[in-house]
Amino acid sequence: MYRPKPVSPRQNKILLILNGILVPTTLALGGVSLYYKQWVSVIAMILVLLSAILNTYNCWKRLKEKS
């Protein structure tokens, strides 16, 4: 069975920063798409936002477990 290598704390910090940038950017693009009534883009931004929030939570949780 395949077991992935554990992610280092440095990689977790970088992922946390990137997801912190991705969340407000996604909110802004989703808001603009909502303003122009581009519903496909709005749905795509919601999916990206949910994925980024889940990834941020997992990175934060892994960093807390290490310390």
Biopython code that builds the backbone (N, CA, C, O; Angstrom):
import numpy as np
from Bio.PDB.StructureBuilder import StructureBuilder

atoms = [
    (1, "MET", "N", (0.840, -1.183, 0.000)),
    (1, "MET", "CA", (0.000, 0.000, 0.000)),
    (1, "MET", "C", (0.888, 1.251, 0.000)),
    (1, "MET", "O", (1.897, 1.310, 0.704)),
    (2, "TYR", "N", (0.503, 2.223, -0.784)),
    (2, "TYR", "CA", (1.270, 3.465, -0.908)),
    (2, "TYR", "C", (1.021, 4.371, 0.290)),
    (2, "TYR", "O", (-0.123, 4.629, 0.665)),
    (3, "ARG", "N", (2.099, 4.846, 0.878)),
    (3, "ARG", "CA", (1.981, 5.815, 1.972)),
    (3, "ARG", "C", (2.794, 7.052, 1.598)),
    (3, "ARG", "O", (4.004, 6.955, 1.389)),
    (4, "PRO", "N", (2.150, 8.200, 1.514)),
    (4, "PRO", "CA", (2.887, 9.411, 1.134)),
    (4, "PRO", "C", (3.843, 9.839, 2.240)),
    (4, "PRO", "O", (3.618, 9.568, 3.420)),
    (5, "LYS", "N", (4.907, 10.509, 1.835)),
    (5, "LYS", "CA", (5.856, 11.029, 2.809)),
    (5, "LYS", "C", (5.194, 12.156, 3.593)),
    (5, "LYS", "O", (4.395, 12.908, 3.035)),
    (6, "PRO", "N", (5.512, 12.280, 4.865)),
    (6, "PRO", "CA", (4.915, 13.373, 5.643)),
    (6, "PRO", "C", (5.425, 14.734, 5.159)),
    (6, "PRO", "O", (6.554, 14.863, 4.686)),
    (7, "VAL", "N", (4.583, 15.717, 5.288)),
    (7, "VAL", "CA", (4.923, 17.069, 4.850)),
    (7, "VAL", "C", (5.710, 17.748, 5.965)),
    (7, "VAL", "O", (5.336, 17.668, 7.135)),
    (8, "SER", "N", (6.800, 18.414, 5.597)),
    (8, "SER", "CA", (7.634, 19.072, 6.598)),
    (8, "SER", "C", (6.943, 20.333, 7.122)),
    (8, "SER", "O", (6.066, 20.880, 6.454)),
    (9, "PRO", "N", (7.334, 20.800, 8.318)),
    (9, "PRO", "CA", (6.742, 22.027, 8.858)),
    (9, "PRO", "C", (6.965, 23.243, 7.953)),
    (9, "PRO", "O", (6.108, 24.122, 7.862)),
    (10, "ARG", "N", (8.113, 23.285, 7.290)),
    (10, "ARG", "CA", (8.387, 24.410, 6.380)),
    (10, "ARG", "C", (7.402, 24.405, 5.212)),
    (10, "ARG", "O", (6.886, 25.453, 4.822)),
    (11, "GLN", "N", (7.145, 23.223, 4.659)),
    (11, "GLN", "CA", (6.179, 23.117, 3.565)),
    (11, "GLN", "C", (4.780, 23.483, 4.039)),
    (11, "GLN", "O", (4.019, 24.106, 3.298)),
    (12, "ASN", "N", (4.431, 23.102, 5.267)),
    (12, "ASN", "CA", (3.127, 23.463, 5.813)),
    (12, "ASN", "C", (2.979, 24.971, 5.952)),
    (12, "ASN", "O", (1.916, 25.523, 5.668)),
    (13, "LYS", "N", (4.046, 25.642, 6.392)),
    (13, "LYS", "CA", (3.992, 27.104, 6.535)),
    (13, "LYS", "C", (3.814, 27.774, 5.178)),
    (13, "LYS", "O", (3.041, 28.722, 5.042)),
    (14, "ILE", "N", (4.533, 27.278, 4.179)),
    (14, "ILE", "CA", (4.413, 27.851, 2.834)),
    (14, "ILE", "C", (3.004, 27.629, 2.286)),
    (14, "ILE", "O", (2.418, 28.535, 1.695)),
    (15, "LEU", "N", (2.456, 26.418, 2.481)),
    (15, "LEU", "CA", (1.088, 26.145, 2.034)),
    (15, "LEU", "C", (0.081, 27.023, 2.763)),
    (15, "LEU", "O", (-0.899, 27.472, 2.169)),
    (16, "LEU", "N", (0.319, 27.268, 4.044)),
    (16, "LEU", "CA", (-0.575, 28.117, 4.819)),
    (16, "LEU", "C", (-0.565, 29.547, 4.281)),
    (16, "LEU", "O", (-1.615, 30.183, 4.188)),
    (17, "ILE", "N", (0.611, 30.050, 3.928)),
    (17, "ILE", "CA", (0.721, 31.402, 3.371)),
    (17, "ILE", "C", (0.038, 31.476, 2.001)),
    (17, "ILE", "O", (-0.706, 32.417, 1.724)),
    (18, "LEU", "N", (0.293, 30.481, 1.150)),
    (18, "LEU", "CA", (-0.326, 30.483, -0.181)),
    (18, "LEU", "C", (-1.843, 30.391, -0.098)),
    (18, "LEU", "O", (-2.548, 31.059, -0.853)),
    (19, "ASN", "N", (-2.346, 29.569, 0.812)),
    (19, "ASN", "CA", (-3.795, 29.475, 0.975)),
    (19, "ASN", "C", (-4.361, 30.753, 1.580)),
    (19, "ASN", "O", (-5.490, 31.136, 1.274)),
    (20, "GLY", "N", (-3.587, 31.414, 2.433)),
    (20, "GLY", "CA", (-4.020, 32.704, 2.973)),
    (20, "GLY", "C", (-4.144, 33.764, 1.890)),
    (20, "GLY", "O", (-4.977, 34.664, 1.994)),
    (21, "ILE", "N", (-3.329, 33.666, 0.862)),
    (21, "ILE", "CA", (-3.430, 34.579, -0.278)),
    (21, "ILE", "C", (-4.579, 34.159, -1.198)),
    (21, "ILE", "O", (-5.278, 35.004, -1.756)),
    (22, "LEU", "N", (-4.765, 32.850, -1.347)),
    (22, "LEU", "CA", (-5.788, 32.329, -2.256)),
    (22, "LEU", "C", (-7.210, 32.637, -1.787)),
    (22, "LEU", "O", (-8.083, 32.906, -2.613)),
    (23, "VAL", "N", (-7.455, 32.603, -0.482)),
    (23, "VAL", "CA", (-8.821, 32.809, 0.033)),
    (23, "VAL", "C", (-9.352, 34.207, -0.300)),
    (23, "VAL", "O", (-10.433, 34.298, -0.883)),
    (24, "PRO", "N", (-8.650, 35.310, 0.038)),
    (24, "PRO", "CA", (-9.216, 36.624, -0.320)),
    (24, "PRO", "C", (-9.276, 36.873, -1.827)),
    (24, "PRO", "O", (-10.178, 37.554, -2.313)),
    (25, "THR", "N", (-8.308, 36.317, -2.563)),
    (25, "THR", "CA", (-8.336, 36.464, -4.018)),
    (25, "THR", "C", (-9.565, 35.778, -4.604)),
    (25, "THR", "O", (-10.223, 36.318, -5.494)),
    (26, "THR", "N", (-9.866, 34.596, -4.103)),
    (26, "THR", "CA", (-11.046, 33.866, -4.570)),
    (26, "THR", "C", (-12.324, 34.608, -4.214)),
    (26, "THR", "O", (-13.256, 34.670, -5.016)),
    (27, "LEU", "N", (-12.369, 35.173, -3.008)),
    (27, "LEU", "CA", (-13.543, 35.953, -2.611)),
    (27, "LEU", "C", (-13.740, 37.155, -3.532)),
    (27, "LEU", "O", (-14.862, 37.458, -3.937)),
    (28, "ALA", "N", (-12.640, 37.838, -3.860)),
    (28, "ALA", "CA", (-12.740, 39.009, -4.730)),
    (28, "ALA", "C", (-13.205, 38.615, -6.136)),
    (28, "ALA", "O", (-14.095, 39.251, -6.701)),
    (29, "LEU", "N", (-12.602, 37.572, -6.690)),
    (29, "LEU", "CA", (-12.996, 37.140, -8.037)),
    (29, "LEU", "C", (-14.425, 36.612, -8.061)),
    (29, "LEU", "O", (-15.155, 36.822, -9.030)),
    (30, "GLY", "N", (-14.820, 35.928, -6.997)),
    (30, "GLY", "CA", (-16.205, 35.460, -6.907)),
    (30, "GLY", "C", (-17.180, 36.613, -6.817)),
    (30, "GLY", "O", (-18.262, 36.560, -7.401)),
    (31, "GLY", "N", (-16.806, 37.663, -6.087)),
    (31, "GLY", "CA", (-17.659, 38.849, -5.992)),
    (31, "GLY", "C", (-17.805, 39.560, -7.319)),
    (31, "GLY", "O", (-18.897, 40.000, -7.676)),
    (32, "VAL", "N", (-16.704, 39.675, -8.055)),
    (32, "VAL", "CA", (-16.763, 40.305, -9.377)),
    (32, "VAL", "C", (-17.615, 39.465, -10.328)),
    (32, "VAL", "O", (-18.415, 40.003, -11.094)),
    (33, "SER", "N", (-17.440, 38.161, -10.275)),
    (33, "SER", "CA", (-18.244, 37.277, -11.132)),
    (33, "SER", "C", (-19.719, 37.354, -10.768)),
    (33, "SER", "O", (-20.582, 37.296, -11.645)),
    (34, "LEU", "N", (-20.007, 37.484, -9.494)),
    (34, "LEU", "CA", (-21.392, 37.613, -9.047)),
    (34, "LEU", "C", (-21.991, 38.932, -9.532)),
    (34, "LEU", "O", (-23.157, 38.984, -9.922)),
    (35, "TYR", "N", (-21.190, 39.993, -9.506)),
    (35, "TYR", "CA", (-21.647, 41.298, -9.971)),
    (35, "TYR", "C", (-22.031, 41.249, -11.450)),
    (35, "TYR", "O", (-23.036, 41.826, -11.862)),
    (36, "TYR", "N", (-21.213, 40.549, -12.239)),
    (36, "TYR", "CA", (-21.479, 40.450, -13.677)),
    (36, "TYR", "C", (-22.352, 39.247, -14.035)),
    (36, "TYR", "O", (-22.555, 38.957, -15.214)),
    (37, "LYS", "N", (-22.862, 38.557, -13.036)),
    (37, "LYS", "CA", (-23.782, 37.421, -13.204)),
    (37, "LYS", "C", (-23.205, 36.321, -14.091)),
    (37, "LYS", "O", (-23.877, 35.803, -14.983)),
    (38, "GLN", "N", (-21.965, 35.982, -13.829)),
    (38, "GLN", "CA", (-21.323, 34.861, -14.514)),
    (38, "GLN", "C", (-21.357, 33.672, -13.549)),
    (38, "GLN", "O", (-20.426, 33.448, -12.777)),
    (39, "TRP", "N", (-22.447, 32.928, -13.616)),
    (39, "TRP", "CA", (-22.739, 31.924, -12.602)),
    (39, "TRP", "C", (-21.761, 30.755, -12.609)),
    (39, "TRP", "O", (-21.483, 30.188, -11.553)),
    (40, "VAL", "N", (-21.244, 30.390, -13.746)),
    (40, "VAL", "CA", (-20.278, 29.285, -13.794)),
    (40, "VAL", "C", (-19.009, 29.673, -13.035)),
    (40, "VAL", "O", (-18.450, 28.860, -12.300)),
    (41, "SER", "N", (-18.562, 30.901, -13.213)),
    (41, "SER", "CA", (-17.380, 31.377, -12.494)),
    (41, "SER", "C", (-17.637, 31.460, -10.995)),
    (41, "SER", "O", (-16.753, 31.164, -10.191)),
    (42, "VAL", "N", (-18.847, 31.864, -10.623)),
    (42, "VAL", "CA", (-19.192, 31.948, -9.199)),
    (42, "VAL", "C", (-19.127, 30.563, -8.562)),
    (42, "VAL", "O", (-18.568, 30.405, -7.476)),
    (43, "ILE", "N", (-19.687, 29.572, -9.222)),
    (43, "ILE", "CA", (-19.662, 28.207, -8.685)),
    (43, "ILE", "C", (-18.229, 27.686, -8.609)),
    (43, "ILE", "O", (-17.858, 27.028, -7.637)),
    (44, "ALA", "N", (-17.428, 27.978, -9.627)),
    (44, "ALA", "CA", (-16.027, 27.551, -9.617)),
    (44, "ALA", "C", (-15.271, 28.210, -8.468)),
    (44, "ALA", "O", (-14.467, 27.553, -7.806)),
    (45, "MET", "N", (-15.513, 29.492, -8.223)),
    (45, "MET", "CA", (-14.836, 30.185, -7.130)),
    (45, "MET", "C", (-15.272, 29.647, -5.767)),
    (45, "MET", "O", (-14.468, 29.595, -4.836)),
    (46, "ILE", "N", (-16.530, 29.249, -5.644)),
    (46, "ILE", "CA", (-16.996, 28.659, -4.385)),
    (46, "ILE", "C", (-16.272, 27.339, -4.128)),
    (46, "ILE", "O", (-15.868, 27.059, -2.999)),
    (47, "LEU", "N", (-16.109, 26.533, -5.169)),
    (47, "LEU", "CA", (-15.396, 25.261, -5.013)),
    (47, "LEU", "C", (-13.928, 25.479, -4.659)),
    (47, "LEU", "O", (-13.385, 24.775, -3.808)),
    (48, "VAL", "N", (-13.286, 26.446, -5.307)),
    (48, "VAL", "CA", (-11.893, 26.758, -4.994)),
    (48, "VAL", "C", (-11.785, 27.287, -3.568)),
    (48, "VAL", "O", (-10.848, 26.943, -2.847)),
    (49, "LEU", "N", (-12.738, 28.122, -3.157)),
    (49, "LEU", "CA", (-12.734, 28.674, -1.808)),
    (49, "LEU", "C", (-12.876, 27.570, -0.762)),
    (49, "LEU", "O", (-12.148, 27.563, 0.231)),
    (50, "LEU", "N", (-13.794, 26.651, -0.974)),
    (50, "LEU", "CA", (-13.965, 25.546, -0.026)),
    (50, "LEU", "C", (-12.708, 24.682, 0.054)),
    (50, "LEU", "O", (-12.307, 24.259, 1.138)),
    (51, "SER", "N", (-12.099, 24.427, -1.083)),
    (51, "SER", "CA", (-10.868, 23.645, -1.110)),
    (51, "SER", "C", (-9.739, 24.362, -0.373)),
    (51, "SER", "O", (-8.995, 23.732, 0.379)),
    (52, "ALA", "N", (-9.604, 25.665, -0.579)),
    (52, "ALA", "CA", (-8.549, 26.434, 0.082)),
    (52, "ALA", "C", (-8.772, 26.493, 1.589)),
    (52, "ALA", "O", (-7.816, 26.402, 2.359)),
    (53, "ILE", "N", (-10.019, 26.645, 2.015)),
    (53, "ILE", "CA", (-10.311, 26.691, 3.451)),
    (53, "ILE", "C", (-9.998, 25.345, 4.096)),
    (53, "ILE", "O", (-9.415, 25.299, 5.180)),
    (54, "LEU", "N", (-10.377, 24.258, 3.445)),
    (54, "LEU", "CA", (-10.090, 22.927, 3.973)),
    (54, "LEU", "C", (-8.586, 22.678, 4.037)),
    (54, "LEU", "O", (-8.088, 22.123, 5.017)),
    (55, "ASN", "N", (-7.871, 23.080, 3.010)),
    (55, "ASN", "CA", (-6.422, 22.915, 2.981)),
    (55, "ASN", "C", (-5.758, 23.767, 4.061)),
    (55, "ASN", "O", (-4.806, 23.317, 4.698)),
    (56, "THR", "N", (-6.246, 24.987, 4.276)),
    (56, "THR", "CA", (-5.702, 25.852, 5.321)),
    (56, "THR", "C", (-5.895, 25.220, 6.687)),
    (56, "THR", "O", (-4.979, 25.213, 7.510)),
    (57, "TYR", "N", (-7.081, 24.691, 6.930)),
    (57, "TYR", "CA", (-7.359, 24.044, 8.214)),
    (57, "TYR", "C", (-6.437, 22.846, 8.438)),
    (57, "TYR", "O", (-5.897, 22.673, 9.530)),
    (58, "ASN", "N", (-6.257, 22.025, 7.411)),
    (58, "ASN", "CA", (-5.392, 20.851, 7.554)),
    (58, "ASN", "C", (-3.939, 21.233, 7.798)),
    (58, "ASN", "O", (-3.266, 20.599, 8.610)),
    (59, "CYS", "N", (-3.444, 22.256, 7.109)),
    (59, "CYS", "CA", (-2.068, 22.717, 7.328)),
    (59, "CYS", "C", (-1.902, 23.255, 8.739)),
    (59, "CYS", "O", (-0.910, 22.960, 9.406)),
    (60, "TRP", "N", (-2.855, 24.033, 9.192)),
    (60, "TRP", "CA", (-2.804, 24.602, 10.539)),
    (60, "TRP", "C", (-2.828, 23.493, 11.591)),
    (60, "TRP", "O", (-2.094, 23.548, 12.577)),
    (61, "LYS", "N", (-3.675, 22.491, 11.374)),
    (61, "LYS", "CA", (-3.786, 21.376, 12.311)),
    (61, "LYS", "C", (-2.478, 20.584, 12.376)),
    (61, "LYS", "O", (-2.044, 20.195, 13.461)),
    (62, "ARG", "N", (-1.848, 20.343, 11.222)),
    (62, "ARG", "CA", (-0.573, 19.619, 11.204)),
    (62, "ARG", "C", (0.522, 20.411, 11.901)),
    (62, "ARG", "O", (1.360, 19.833, 12.592)),
    (63, "LEU", "N", (0.524, 21.739, 11.725)),
    (63, "LEU", "CA", (1.531, 22.554, 12.401)),
    (63, "LEU", "C", (1.332, 22.537, 13.910)),
    (63, "LEU", "O", (2.310, 22.528, 14.658)),
    (64, "LYS", "N", (0.092, 22.532, 14.368)),
    (64, "LYS", "CA", (-0.186, 22.487, 15.805)),
    (64, "LYS", "C", (0.220, 21.147, 16.409)),
    (64, "LYS", "O", (0.672, 21.101, 17.553)),
    (65, "GLU", "N", (0.067, 20.057, 15.662)),
    (65, "GLU", "CA", (0.441, 18.735, 16.162)),
    (65, "GLU", "C", (1.948, 18.604, 16.323)),
    (65, "GLU", "O", (2.412, 17.908, 17.226)),
    (66, "LYS", "N", (2.714, 19.258, 15.468)),
    (66, "LYS", "CA", (4.173, 19.158, 15.522)),
    (66, "LYS", "C", (4.742, 19.873, 16.741)),
    (66, "LYS", "O", (5.753, 19.443, 17.295)),
    (67, "SER", "N", (4.098, 20.968, 17.165)),
    (67, "SER", "CA", (4.667, 21.756, 18.274)),
    (67, "SER", "C", (4.071, 21.414, 19.610)),
    (67, "SER", "O", (4.454, 21.996, 20.625)),
]
sb = StructureBuilder()
sb.init_structure("model")
sb.init_model(0)
sb.init_chain("A")
sb.init_seg("    ")
for serial, (resi, resn, name, xyz) in enumerate(atoms, 1):
    if name == "N":
        sb.init_residue(resn, " ", resi, " ")
    sb.init_atom(name, np.array(xyz, "f"), 0.0, 1.0, " ", f" {name:<3s}", serial, name[0])
structure = sb.get_structure()
